[in-house]
Amino acid sequence: MRIEQVAWADPDAVALRARQRVEIAERYGTPDSEPGTAPSEEDVVAFFVAYEHGGTAVGCGGLRELGDGAGEIKRMYVTPPWRGSEFASRLLRVLEDRARGEGWKRLRLETGDRQPEAVRFYTRSGYERIPNFGAYAGVEASRCFEREL
């Protein structure tokens, strides 16, 4: 397994984000269930892609600065065949290490009520449920988490 920082427009990154959006659309029954501003090349500080040994891209994740010493995990995704195989844990560690390198003191994230696997993963990884922040405040389906770095 290898994890590389890539450009937002990298073909593997684009394909993985598209797969994630399809999966989310299927779960929520709408193509646009994101309450906040979608991440973009302009506001993502770093984006990473995880590759299996054969070179196939199987996971991704990025970071957006929130200010006041905080960052947000955006578009973290591992393809279904590779879930439970340590790709997500290693990718999360890379994101956390980069966040520390940015000088951030905590990381936040938003997931949804129809993503119980994500809730379990982040909880097991030391993230604690917090009140919904920013654009997610007041969104009943949103579940927000934070971890002090």
N, C-alpha and C positions, 0 to 999 in steps of 0.2 A: 504494500500500500504506500502511496505517496500523496502528499497534499501540497498543492502549489498555489501561490497567489497568481491570479490571472486578471486580465482586463475585464471590465464589465461586459464588453462586447465579444469576449472570447466565445467561439462557437459552442464549446462544451458547456460553458456557464449559461449561455442563452438557452440551450436545449434543456438543461436541468431545471432552470427556472420555469420554462414552459411546461415541463412535465409536472412540476409542483402545482402550477396554477390549474392544470387540468384536474389533478387529483382533488384540489381544494374545491373547485367548481362542482365536481361530482358529489362531494360530501355535503356541500351547503346548498346545492341546487341553483346556483347562480354563478355566472362567469366573473362577477366582481363583488366578492364578499369582504374585501379589505377596507376596514373603516378609515384608516389613515392614508397619508400620501404614500403612494407606491415608491419603493426605493428606485434610485436611478444612478446613472454614472456620475451625476453632479453631486450627489449627497452620500454615496457609499465610499467610505474611507479605504476599505480593502475588501476584496472578494476572493474566495478560495474554492478550488475544486479538488475533490478527492478522487484518486484513480486506483482501481484494483491492479493487481500485478500484471495483467495482460494489457493494461493501458486504457481500459474503458472507464470513462467518467461515471462515477456512481453516487456522488454527493457534492453538496456545495453549501456555502454560507458566506454572509457578508456582515459588515459592521457599518453602522451609521452613528455619527456623533450626535448626542442630545444636548450637550452643554453641561455645565456645572459638574464636571468630572464623571459624566455617565455616557454610556454608549448603548446602542440597541442592536441586537442580533436580527438580521433580516435575511429572508429567503434560505434559511437552513433547511436542507432537504437531503434525504438519502433514499435512493430508489428502493422499492419494496423488496426485491430479492436480497438486498444487502443490509436490511435492518436487522439489528441484533448481532451484528458481526464486528462491532467495535469501530466501524467507520464513523458513526455519529459521535461517539465519545472522543475519538481522536480529533475529529474536525472541531468539536466544541473546545477542546484544549487549545488548539491552534488559534481559534477566535479569541479565547480568553487571554492567551499570551500576547497576541497582537494588541488587544485592548489595554493590557498593562503597559505595553510599549508606547502606546499613545498617551499614557499618564492617567487613564481613566481609573476611577476607584470602584465603579460598579457597572454591571451589565444588566440591561433589562431586555425583555422580549414580550411579544404578544402571540398567543396561539388562540385556538377557539374551542368552544365547548363540544365540537364534533371531532376533536383530535385527542382522544384520551391517551393514545400512545405517546404523543408529544408531552402531554402533561406529566405522565409517569416518568418519561425520560428526563425532563428538566428537574423534576422534584428529586429523583435519584441522584442527579448531578449537583445538588446543593442549591438549587434555585427555590426561592420561597414566593408564595403567592403574595401579591401586593394589590392595592387598589388600582383599578385601571387608570392609566396615565395618558396624557396628551389626547390625541384623536380617539383613543379607545375609551375614554371616560364616558360613562353612560351607555356603552354598547354591551347589552346583556350577554351576547354570545362570546365576547372577548374574555380571555383569561390572561392576566399579566403576571409576570414573574421578575424577580431581581436576585442578583447574587453580588455580594461584596467581593471585590477582588483583593 
